[in-house]
Amino acid sequence: MSREFWTILNEVYPRYLQLPAEWTDQEQQHYLAQEAERLSRMVAELADQLADQSVTQWTRSHGHHPDYLTKVGLINSARIAAREQILTSELYEQIPPGVDETDEDRDAIREEPAPVHDEIPWDRRWTDPDWRSEPSEATETLIEQIWPEPRFSMLFRIKAGYLLASREEDGLAIPTTSDSTLAQELAAMIYHDLRSDGLPER
């Protein structure tokens, strides 16, 4: 379940949108969990489309493919745009007219929850935009050596950056060679996360 969308849904329900009165608490929580997963998948799919469009447009404008950091920026911008678009169409526009909602309320719903970084383990931080950290240049260089293109996709390498950055923050070992057991174990985690987001593995 996506913590990000779960938190947003719990801000909207039942304050602005109502669930069936006959539902038990368990049924309500089950519905919200399913909705969080649905929104997460929709954002991932739209973000992938927008990112492809952005990279294509950038390449046409500049006459060459963007470098790693530029492409990361384009992908992150695409996710932000997709998130706002999906939340607006699938959630915010469903709030009935006349509901007493102030500007502060709208801002509070749209804001991502403040991270509690030190309380979150690395294997949860790296997959969440609220908690993950950007990799250092040294880490990005290491990723190029361990998981090189074209064998590993750009999206794989971006996620690898977040994963290694989270492990480094906790003082955990990171792989130094592509054939190490640790590199293979972490690659399996990244592939799993790509599938969970509805993104291609390659």
ROVEX-255264 format. One record per residue: residue number from 1; residue in three letters; x, y, z of N, C-alpha, C, O, CB in turn. Coordinates in steps of 0.001 Angstrom, whole numbers, plus 500000, padded with zeros to 6 digits. Atoms other than C-alpha are relative to their C-alpha. Glycine has a CB too. Example, Ala and Ser with C-alpha at 12.3 -4.5 7.8 and 13.67 -1.06 7.14 Angstrom:
ATOM     n   res     n_c1     n_c2     n_c3    ca_c1    ca_c2    ca_c3     c_c1     c_c2     c_c3     o_c1     o_c2     o_c3    cb_c1    cb_c2    cb_c3
ATOM     1   ala   500890   498810   500000   512300   495500   507800   500900   501200   500000   501936   501181   500665   499008   500027   501246
ATOM     2   ser   499180   498810   499940   513670   498940   507140   499230   501090   500730   499739   502198   500899   500414   500462   498585
This chain:
ATOM     n   res     n_c1     n_c2     n_c3    ca_c1    ca_c2    ca_c3     c_c1     c_c2     c_c3     o_c1     o_c2     o_c3    cb_c1    cb_c2    cb_c3
ATOM     1   met   500833   498800   500000   500000   500000   500000   500870   501253   500000   501905   501305   500664   499057   500004   501216
ATOM     2   ser   499263   498743   500060   501172   503517   499187   499686   500859   501218   498552   501302   501396   499665   500761   498708
ATOM     3   arg   500201   499164   498818   501667   505446   502427   499587   501409   499607   498745   502024   500261   501271   500044   500849
ATOM     4   glu   500287   498635   500439   501569   508732   500516   498514   500189   499727   497905   501126   500242   500809   500340   498748
ATOM     5   phe   501404   499846   500365   498089   508193   499071   499074   499554   501123   497960   500061   501249   499699   499214   498737
ATOM     6   trp   500778   500399   498824   496834   506413   502175   499793   501196   500922   498684   501422   501408   500704   498850   500760
ATOM     7   thr   500090   498825   499135   497591   509545   504203   499053   501039   499415   498239   501611   500140   501386   500614   500214
ATOM     8   ile   500872   499022   500649   495867   511810   501672   498544   499560   500085   497670   500370   500394   500409   500200   498534
ATOM     9   leu   501375   500502   499944   492770   509606   501543   499417   500121   501397   498233   500419   501553   499947   498550   499543
ATOM    10   asn   500494   499882   498632   492508   509617   505320   499762   501449   500401   499051   501710   501372   500975   499358   500961
ATOM    11   glu   500321   498592   499787   492536   513425   505198   498658   500350   499368   497907   501166   499903   501105   500895   499429
ATOM    12   val   501223   499680   500747   489674   513477   502682   498786   499271   500570   497712   499860   500701   500172   499642   498522
ATOM    13   tyr   501086   500780   499397   487541   510682   504196   500152   499988   501509   501261   499774   501999   499983   498555   499451
ATOM    14   pro   501354   499643   500426   485265   511250   506043   499733   501508   500062   498576   501927   500058   498990   499272   500859
ATOM    15   arg   500208   498564   499816   485836   515003   506345   499302   500639   498807   498418   501480   498976   501328   500689   500243
ATOM    16   tyr   500571   499385   501197   484968   515855   502741   499204   499022   499146   498284   499433   498438   501095   500607   499171
ATOM    17   leu   500721   501033   500729   483779   512588   501210   499558   498929   500987   500256   498637   501958   500878   499389   498870
ATOM    18   gln   500566   500968   499076   481604   509970   502862   500100   498583   499445   500011   498364   498237   498549   500346   500300
ATOM    19   leu   500073   501411   500325   481815   506205   502871   498650   499468   500464   498024   500071   501335   501169   499212   500652
ATOM    20   pro   501290   500553   499581   478710   504001   503190   499915   499817   501513   500810   499244   502135   499755   498668   499309
ATOM    21   ala   500154   500022   498542   477394   504286   506729   499974   498581   500556   500352   498348   501704   498727   500727   500401
ATOM    22   glu   500123   501370   499507   476792   500538   506945   501328   499249   500000   501397   498131   500511   498997   499247   499167
ATOM    23   trp   498706   500667   500020   480462   499706   506367   500621   499969   501385   500521   500930   502149   500939   500690   499020
ATOM    24   thr   499251   500093   498751   482471   498469   509311   501330   500744   499841   501725   501106   498733   500240   498508   500398
ATOM    25   asp   498685   499354   500068   485793   500079   510208   500960   499205   499119   501748   499774   498363   500591   500159   501409
ATOM    26   gln   499118   500845   500807   487553   497117   508630   499706   500159   498514   500627   500215   497699   499853   498533   500409
ATOM    27   glu   500374   499819   501403   485604   497529   505386   500456   501362   499484   500902   501478   498343   498481   499852   499827
ATOM    28   gln   499557   498667   500399   486393   501240   505300   501507   500026   499755   501973   500575   498756   499622   501031   501070
ATOM    29   gln   498547   500016   500144   490105   500656   505822   500429   499185   498781   501395   499530   498101   500651   499436   501262
ATOM    30   his   499695   500818   501175   490113   497945   503162   499770   500800   498723   500573   500743   497791   499141   498718   499990
ATOM    31   tyr   500298   499169   501173   488488   500320   500676   501077   501058   499796   501554   501256   498679   498623   500671   500149
ATOM    32   leu   498988   498951   500111   490956   503102   501431   501345   499429   499559   502074   500064   498797   500154   500732   501335
ATOM    33   ala   498749   500639   500421   493876   500696   501049   499973   499689   498506   500963   499892   497804   500245   498709   500806
ATOM    34   gln   500130   500283   501430   492568   499605   497641   500085   501278   499176   500716   501305   498119   498679   499282   499716
ATOM    35   glu   499953   498718   500705   492057   503230   496607   501427   500547   499951   501856   501094   498935   499067   501017   500677
ATOM    36   ala   498612   499528   499970   495596   504097   497688   500833   499279   498947   501646   499901   498263   500614   499792   501399
ATOM    37   glu   499272   500769   501009   496956   501301   495495   499586   500417   498595   500425   500517   497699   499763   498497   500196
ATOM    38   arg   500487   499598   501325   494754   502365   492571   500598   501345   499591   501078   501495   498467   498458   500080   499990
ATOM    39   leu   499439   498686   500301   495886   505991   492761   501499   499904   499732   502021   500557   498827   499730   500973   501155
ATOM    40   ser   498557   500166   500179   499509   504915   493102   500316   499441   498617   501244   499906   497954   500572   499077   501086
ATOM    41   arg   499783   500584   501330   499270   502773   489952   499717   501018   498900   500464   501116   497927   499115   498760   499807
ATOM    42   met   500351   499005   501017   497543   505546   487997   501076   501074   499881   501427   501493   498778   498651   500646   500330
ATOM    43   val   498939   498991   500023   500197   508069   488993   501252   499435   499335   501890   500114   498531   500324   500485   501434
ATOM    44   ala   498803   500617   500583   502997   505647   488078   499871   499882   498482   500819   500164   497751   500245   498611   500619
ATOM    45   glu   500208   500158   501440   501480   504953   484650   500050   501346   499284   500697   501480   498245   498659   499312   499729
ATOM    46   leu   500002   498683   500630   500838   508615   483868   501389   500635   500058   501829   501262   499094   498970   500915   500678
ATOM    47   ala   498653   499441   499867   504259   509646   485186   500941   499402   498962   501789   500102   498409   500549   499754   501414
ATOM    48   asp   499166   500656   501007   505881   507098   482879   499747   500599   498623   500686   500841   497865   499735   498486   499978
ATOM    49   gln   500347   499397   501292   504013   508538   479885   500551   501422   499889   501151   501792   498880   498473   500011   499808
ATOM    50   leu   499537   498616   500020   504813   512135   480811   501522   500080   499935   502082   500949   499267   499493   500744   501231
ATOM    51   ala   498535   500007   500019   508462   511287   481432   500522   499691   498599   501459   500332   498121   500548   498973   501009
ATOM    52   asp   499585   500335   501367   508785   509655   478011   499820   501200   499072   500684   501500   498248   499197   498794   499471
ATOM    53   gln   500257   498823   500829   507207   512712   476401   501017   501100   500273   501514   501741   499347   498584   500525   500243
ATOM    54   ser   499054   498944   499633   509478   515083   478317   501393   499712   499459   502062   500603   498933   500056   500157   501517
ATOM    55   val   498668   500373   500493   512635   513172   477414   500060   500144   498479   501050   500627   497930   500352   498548   500419
ATOM    56   thr   500044   499878   501462   511576   513010   473754   500060   501461   499566   500805   501815   498652   498728   499343   499447
ATOM    57   gln   500006   498575   500335   510839   516742   473650   501360   500642   500284   501846   501456   499499   498900   500726   500788
ATOM    58   trp   498686   499447   499653   514116   517564   475405   501038   499601   498949   501855   500417   498523   500442   499515   501405
ATOM    59   thr   499041   500493   500987   516064   515410   472960   499847   500728   498668   500834   501086   498025   499826   498493   499796
ATOM    60   arg   500242   499286   501256   514420   517065   469971   500489   501443   500087   501047   501973   499126   498507   499972   499647
ATOM    61   ser   499617   498596   499844   515083   520540   471362   501510   500191   500040   502023   501197   499550   499386   500565   501259
ATOM    62   his   498566   499839   499787   518750   519919   472204   500862   499220   499013   502073   499431   498932   500344   499582   501387
ATOM    63   gly   499238   500745   500997   519745   517495   469475   500787   498829   500539   501550   498209   499799   500921   500905   499321
ATOM    64   his   499326   501163   499402   521042   514845   471875   499222   499576   501238   498390   500326   501750   501495   500325   500363
ATOM    65   his   500707   500517   498830   519836   512703   474754   500468   500719   501270   501633   501106   501367   500217   498476   500132
ATOM    66   pro   499598   499351   498741   519807   514251   478255   500959   499126   500786   500921   497900   500692   498772   500321   500857
ATOM    67   asp   499110   500769   499139   522521   513255   480680   499212   499451   501189   498012   499690   501322   501188   500872   500483
ATOM    68   tyr   500670   500710   498901   521756   511265   483818   499207   500941   500902   498025   500707   501151   501023   499244   500832
ATOM    69   leu   500659   499104   499053   520941   514158   486157   498838   500742   499353   497806   500956   499989   501002   500997   500565
ATOM    70   thr   501099   499329   500704   518842   515962   483548   498810   499067   499855   497664   499477   500040   500458   500490   498616
ATOM    71   lys   501088   500959   500168   516835   512819   482906   499304   499720   501327   498083   499577   501373   500527   498697   499399
ATOM    72   val   500602   500166   498675   516307   512295   486626   499063   501162   500295   497956   500960   500792   501089   499898   501091
ATOM    73   gly   500841   498833   499769   514973   515845   486846   498723   499958   499186   497657   500312   499690   500761   501255   499681
ATOM    74   leu   501186   500107   500850   512600   515267   483931   499029   498959   500545   497816   499167   500539   500402   499645   498562
ATOM    75   ile   500851   501065   499461   511315   512046   485482   499334   500445   501298   498149   500185   501506   500821   498720   500237
ATOM    76   asn   500580   499514   498747   510817   513642   488904   498919   501042   499738   497881   501038   500399   501090   500591   500899
ATOM    77   ser   501004   498990   500346   508966   516583   487339   498746   499338   499441   497629   499778   499712   500571   501005   498978
ATOM    78   ala   501136   500725   500560   506766   514138   485441   499168   499361   501100   497939   499347   501027   500477   498933   499014
ATOM    79   arg   500753   500620   498914   505850   512348   488652   499198   501034   500783   498056   500776   501164   500945   499253   500937
ATOM    80   ile   500707   498945   499276   504927   515595   490398   498757   500429   499223   497681   500595   499798   500928   501212   500243
ATOM    81   ala   501131   499597   500837   502712   516604   487465   498929   498913   499970   497736   499209   500037   500474   500313   498573
ATOM    82   ala   500954   501108   500035   501117   513150   487299   499253   499881   501321   498045   499645   501339   500717   498685   499681
ATOM    83   arg   500617   500079   498675   500466   513114   491037   498901   501037   500147   497799   500711   500589   501051   500190   501096
ATOM    84   glu   500987   498941   499854   498666   516460   490965   498812   499769   499069   497664   499993   499453   500637   501364   499721
ATOM    85   gln   501074   500222   500966   496678   515566   487860   499066   498882   500452   497845   499028   500385   500584   499669   498627
ATOM    86   ile   500823   501134   499570   495482   512207   489197   499227   500337   501270   498039   500029   501367   500873   498759   500230
ATOM    87   leu   500699   499651   498763   494661   513514   492670   498871   500986   499737   497811   500895   500356   500978   500585   501016
ATOM    88   thr   501044   499024   500310   492704   516410   491192   498800   499325   499352   497662   499546   499766   500546   501096   499082
ATOM    89   ser   501105   500611   500739   490652   514296   488783   499321   498872   500772   498104   498705   500683   500500   499472   498679
ATOM    90   glu   500544   501180   499333   490201   511219   490975   499530   500255   501427   498789   499448   501987   501025   498922   500011
ATOM    91   leu   500327   499786   498595   489829   512804   494401   499441   501393   500267   498298   501524   500705   501224   499775   500849
ATOM    92   tyr   500407   498653   499616   489648   516579   494797   498742   500457   499276   497898   501125   499873   501120   500972   499731
ATOM    93   glu   501190   499588   500752   487059   517099   492040   498762   499216   500401   497654   499567   499994   500242   499836   498516
ATOM    94   gln   501145   500774   499518   484843   514485   493714   499363   500616   501244   498272   500215   501651   500428   498575   500300
ATOM    95   ile   500558   499340   498818   484324   516728   496738   498815   500849   499568   498974   501717   498710   501076   500873   500726
ATOM    96   pro   501202   499290   500445   480746   518064   496428   500113   501503   500214   500737   501950   501177   498778   499469   500733
ATOM    97   pro   500037   498546   499798   480214   521812   495939   499272   500337   501294   498323   499657   501682   499314   500700   498806
ATOM    98   gly   500665   499569   498774   479268   523614   499105   500604   499440   501261   500262   499867   502363   498579   499625   499950
ATOM    99   val   499319   500518   498816   481474   521559   501393   500874   501102   500578   501593   501780   499845   500850   498738   499658
ATOM   100   asp   499257   498925   499336   483028   523912   503936   501481   499662   500002   501977   498954   500879   499488   500221   501451
ATOM   101   glu   498578   500295   500168   486628   523806   502762   500746   501306   499781   500476   502021   498816   500240   499017   498813
ATOM   102   thr   499237   498764   500108   489056   526660   503306   501229   499780   499133   501574   498646   498803   500408   500513   501390
ATOM   103   asp   498748   500112   500749   492197   527429   501323   501032   499220   500791   501807   498443   500233   500545   501385   499648
ATOM   104   glu   499051   500715   499153   494178   526153   504288   499724   498503   499971   500652   497695   499982   499937   500522   501440
ATOM   105   asp   500349   501410   500066   492257   522874   504156   500526   499374   498712   501111   498291   498738   498484   499819   500098
ATOM   106   arg   499546   500532   501281   493031   522394   500469   501516   499847   499980   502051   498851   499493   499547   500907   498855
ATOM   107   asp   498541   500073   499963   496681   523173   501023   500463   498842   500867   501418   498142   500529   500591   501312   500518
ATOM   108   ala   499608   501067   499075   496849   520750   503944   499834   498634   499366   500654   497744   499587   499181   500077   501284
ATOM   109   ile   500231   501275   500651   495378   517929   501856   501065   499736   498954   501555   498615   498820   498616   499963   499370
ATOM   110   arg   499065   500168   501097   497738   518550   498963   501437   499809   500475   502247   499200   499776   499922   501185   499083
ATOM   111   glu   498636   500107   499513   500853   518766   501097   500329   498565   500349   499515   497859   500945   500212   500898   501209
ATOM   112   glu   499553   501320   499602   502806   515587   501477   500333   500013   501485   500836   501012   501998   501219   499552   499163
ATOM   113   pro   499733   500029   498568   503128   514465   505093   501477   500182   500307   502343   499722   499563   499510   498702   500594
ATOM   114   ala   498612   499760   499604   506262   515559   506892   500676   498679   500350   500120   497894   501118   500069   500978   501198
ATOM   115   pro   499322   501259   499724   508782   512720   506982   500532   499923   501425   500938   500924   502016   501130   499804   499025
ATOM   116   val   499383   500262   498699   509918   511175   510236   501196   499106   499691   501171   497896   499917   498979   499315   501046
ATOM   117   his   498911   500721   500655   513243   510188   508752   500669   498976   500899   500843   497825   500499   501025   500969   499511
ATOM   118   asp   499203   500876   499145   515085   508686   511711   499223   498791   500502   499823   497815   500953   500528   500777   501173
ATOM   119   glu   500812   501098   499487   512172   506429   512654   499653   498981   498923   499047   497950   499214   498732   500541   500613
ATOM   120   ile   500379   500861   501111   511826   504831   509229   501200   499184   499537   502247   499759   499240   499432   500833   498838
ATOM   121   pro   498871   500829   500437   514031   501853   508258   500342   500244   498535   499491   500677   497757   499687   498520   500219
ATOM   122   trp   499524   499708   501355   516077   502115   505071   499171   499316   498928   498942   499888   497862   501439   499585   499859
ATOM   123   asp   500706   500742   501038   514079   499439   503240   498580   500499   499772   497883   500004   498887   499967   498543   500354
ATOM   124   arg   501253   499301   500281   510972   501617   503525   500267   501407   499479   499473   501943   498706   499126   500061   501258
ATOM   125   arg   499710   498625   500424   512639   504998   502998   500230   500113   498497   499728   501033   497852   501217   500523   500737
ATOM   126   trp   499521   499818   501371   514106   504353   499575   498887   499976   498967   499076   500475   497857   501002   498940   499669
ATOM   127   thr   501103   500069   500962   510737   503696   497912   498994   501123   500172   498054   501228   499384   499296   498679   500122
ATOM   128   asp   501002   498975   499700   508900   506679   499388   500558   501395   499738   501599   501747   500292   499530   499884   501459
ATOM   129   pro   499522   498641   500283   509270   510236   498011   500125   500873   501243   500908   501822   501256   499077   500667   499023
ATOM   130   asp   499939   499208   498771   508688   511587   501532   501306   499788   500755   501765   500690   501457   498828   499655   500899
ATOM   131   trp   498896   500378   499120   511696   509831   503035   501327   499764   499295   502381   499860   499924   499633   498779   500739
ATOM   132   arg   498764   500390   500675   514228   508904   500382   500909   501205   499777   500462   502352   499746   499685   499324   498662
ATOM   133   ser   498988   498966   500214   517426   510848   499793   500633   499833   498626   500672   498732   498076   501080   499947   501102
ATOM   134   glu   499327   500049   501289   519226   511735   496587   501402   499396   500173   502078   499674   501163   500083   501420   499370
ATOM   135   pro   498659   500592   499908   522397   509728   495903   501082   501037   499727   500855   502013   499012   500138   498832   499015
ATOM   136   ser   498857   499124   500259   525783   511425   495940   500582   499692   498621   500228   498693   497994   501086   499832   501101
ATOM   137   glu   499348   500240   501292   527913   511750   492807   500817   498710   500031   500884   497976   499045   500904   501188   499627
ATOM   138   ala   499210   501232   499875   530135   508969   494110   499101   498771   499875   499477   497777   499254   500754   499972   501350
ATOM   139   thr   500941   501119   500085   527104   506702   494497   499513   499818   498573   499385   498688   498102   498808   500221   500942
ATOM   140   glu   500441   500089   501393   525902   507527   490984   501075   499367   499120   500772   498587   498216   499635   501391   499466
ATOM   141   thr   498894   500601   500754   529331   506633   489621   500082   498504   500270   500323   497711   499360   501336   500678   500361
ATOM   142   leu   499978   501415   499632   529232   503344   491522   498874   499246   499302   499069   498123   498837   499883   499838   501523
ATOM   143   ile   501143   500633   500660   525792   502571   490093   500296   499748   498530   499918   498710   497987   498744   500871   500142
ATOM   144   glu   499641   500170   501411   527120   503090   486567   500906   498791   499800   500878   498151   498749   500690   501260   499469
ATOM   145   gln   499085   501135   500099   529741   500439   487283   499298   498681   500320   499547   497665   499671   501185   500197   500939
ATOM   146   ile   500655   501234   499560   527513   497910   489040   498834   499627   499095   498669   498462   498733   499511   500146   501435
ATOM   147   trp   501198   500239   500810   524348   498281   486963   500048   500886   498750   499290   501851   498652   498701   500280   500827
ATOM   148   pro   499793   499125   501165   525475   499729   483603   498860   499905   498979   498141   498910   498896   501320   499652   499320
ATOM   149   glu   500885   500038   501165   523323   500675   480651   500725   499253   498878   501956   499236   498876   499586   501452   499544
ATOM   150   pro   501457   500072   500100   521886   499239   478474   499393   498805   500733   498181   498599   500679   499600   499948   498558
ATOM   151   arg   500539   501175   499316   521564   496085   480568   498973   500393   501049   497981   499691   501245   501126   499199   500649
ATOM   152   phe   500928   499519   498977   519839   498072   483311   499426   501343   499551   500158   502222   499095   500709   500133   501389
ATOM   153   ser   500688   498815   500499   517262   500746   482498   500300   501228   500851   500816   501126   501964   498501   499756   499957
ATOM   154   met   499823   498755   499267   517406   504376   483532   499153   500008   501274   499619   500440   502328   499637   501196   499113
ATOM   155   leu   500863   500036   498820   514444   503865   485889   500587   499082   501070   500535   499398   502258   498584   499534   499617
ATOM   156   phe   499349   500906   499054   516240   500908   487483   501122   500730   500719   501242   500628   501940   500546   498745   499280
ATOM   157   arg   498836   499330   499422   519340   503034   488049   499590   501151   500916   500260   501425   501911   500913   500518   498893
ATOM   158   ile   500494   498938   499116   517345   505914   489515   499572   499409   501335   499916   499932   502395   498821   500759   499345
ATOM   159   lys   500429   500651   498764   515730   503571   492026   501201   499441   500768   501222   499454   501998   498996   498874   499692
ATOM   160   ala   498788   500498   499348   519127   502032   492716   500684   501114   500780   501229   500878   501858   500968   499406   498963
ATOM   161   gly   499410   498864   499295   520374   505489   493660   499322   500264   501329   499989   500484   502340   499931   501239   499143
ATOM   162   tyr   500733   499786   498754   517631   505946   496238   500286   498877   500997   500438   499118   502194   498489   500096   499724
ATOM   163   leu   499762   501150   499120   518224   502441   497602   501378   500093   500654   501499   499956   501871   499877   498680   499211
ATOM   164   leu   498648   499934   499435   521989   502833   498017   500156   501191   500935   500843   501091   501952   501039   500079   498882
ATOM   165   ala   499918   498828   499124   521601   506319   499499   499396   499694   501365   499929   500115   502391   499284   501205   499363
ATOM   166   ser   500641   500353   498731   519243   504925   502147   500872   499049   500811   500968   499186   502031   498628   499366   499748
ATOM   167   arg   499113   500927   499288   521632   502092   503009   501215   500736   500560   501647   500470   501681   500455   498862   499065
ATOM   168   glu   498840   499234   499529   524548   504510   503261   499650   500829   501229   500459   500955   502148   500529   500914   498886
ATOM   169   glu   500423   499200   498851   522571   506704   505657   499980   499178   501287   500257   499695   502369   498621   500596   499745
ATOM   170   asp   500071   500878   498832   522150   503725   507982   501305   499256   500247   501363   498382   501112   498874   499004   499831
ATOM   171   gly   498708   500641   499796   525791   502674   507685   500047   498552   499573   500852   497779   500095   500377   500092   501418
ATOM   172   leu   500047   501379   500469   524938   499461   505842   500910   499812   498794   501265   500767   498103   498562   499599   499650
ATOM   173   ala   499108   500313   501118   527100   497720   503287   499321   500286   498668   498108   500128   498530   500445   498534   500062
ATOM   174   ile   500494   499835   501359   526714   498588   499628   500910   499199   499083   502094   499041   499379   499950   501511   499580
ATOM   175   pro   499184   500842   500880   527914   496439   496729   501076   500812   499286   500920   502010   499053   499114   499296   498972
ATOM   176   thr   498911   499343   500739   531147   497248   494942   500259   499338   498655   500972   499885   497814   501280   499989   500828
ATOM   177   thr   499856   500694   501282   530968   494711   492114   498642   499477   499559   497773   499199   500386   501028   498837   500104
ATOM   178   ser   501296   500410   500537   528140   493647   489832   499678   498536   500265   498509   498152   500274   499960   500257   498523
ATOM   179   asp   500241   501426   499811   528606   489933   490503   499916   499601   501470   499868   498410   501780   501084   499209   499327
ATOM   180   ser   500087   500327   498575   528416   490168   494297   498586   499567   500364   497615   499949   499710   500425   501204   500860
ATOM   181   thr   501308   500453   499530   525596   488482   496184   499131   501180   500413   497931   501193   500142   500159   499027   501174
ATOM   182   leu   500758   498835   499556   524569   491818   497694   499433   500774   498811   498288   501223   498857   500882   500915   500851
ATOM   183   ala   500484   499290   501188   524301   493460   494263   498801   499285   499393   497854   499930   498944   501118   500131   498957
ATOM   184   gln   501103   500781   500557   522038   490645   493085   498762   500093   500888   497640   500178   500387   500416   498534   499827
ATOM   185   glu   501133   499892   499080   519870   490829   496213   499326   501368   499887   498098   501465   499879   500462   499758   501444
ATOM   186   leu   500563   498657   500115   519442   494588   495899   499328   500194   498644   498306   500874   498551   501092   501058   500207
ATOM   187   ala   500622   499915   501325   518712   494278   492173   498616   499367   500019   497687   499880   499395   500882   499317   498939
ATOM   188   ala   501304   500655   499894   515884   491876   493013   498988   500921   500687   497821   500959   500297   500125   498670   500776
ATOM   189   met   500881   499047   499326   514430   494487   495387   499566   501109   499042   498408   501527   499047   500702   500604   501229
ATOM   190   ile   500317   498917   500942   514611   497146   492674   499018   499509   498943   498068   500215   498605   501288   500536   499327
ATOM   191   tyr   500929   500558   500985   512921   494899   490110   498600   499857   500599   497602   500152   499942   500505   498635   499494
ATOM   192   his   501293   500148   499330   510168   494157   492617   499295   501348   500121   498085   501438   499917   500182   499371   501392
ATOM   193   asp   500599   498675   499858   509612   497869   493207   499537   500540   498649   498494   501189   498570   500999   500970   500642
ATOM   194   leu   500425   499595   501344   509473   498558   489467   498675   499341   499637   497772   499990   499108   501077   499638   498956
ATOM   195   arg   501250   500705   500299   506789   495894   489094   498852   500547   500837   497732   500679   500343   500160   498493   500249
ATOM   196   ser   501042   499456   499123   504866   497303   492062   499483   501340   499494   498309   501665   499667   500532   500155   501422
ATOM   197   asp   500387   498700   500554   504845   500719   490374   499414   499886   498600   499038   500890   497995   501195   500926   499972
ATOM   198   gly   500521   500184   501345   503662   499196   487114   500947   500458   498918   500520   500796   497814   498717   500719   499858
ATOM   199   leu   498990   499521   500945   506918   500147   485397   500750   498820   499384   500876   497767   500010   500990   500961   500699
ATOM   200   pro   499255   501092   500643   508909   498048   482916   501322   499745   500705   501946   500669   501229   500252   500319   498522
ATOM   201   glu   498733   500346   499368   511919   496193   484264   501181   500425   499135   502273   500653   499655   500064   498500   500275
ATOM   202   arg   498901   499632   500907   513999   497093   481200   499531   501091   499046   500302   501545   498200   500505   498761   499203
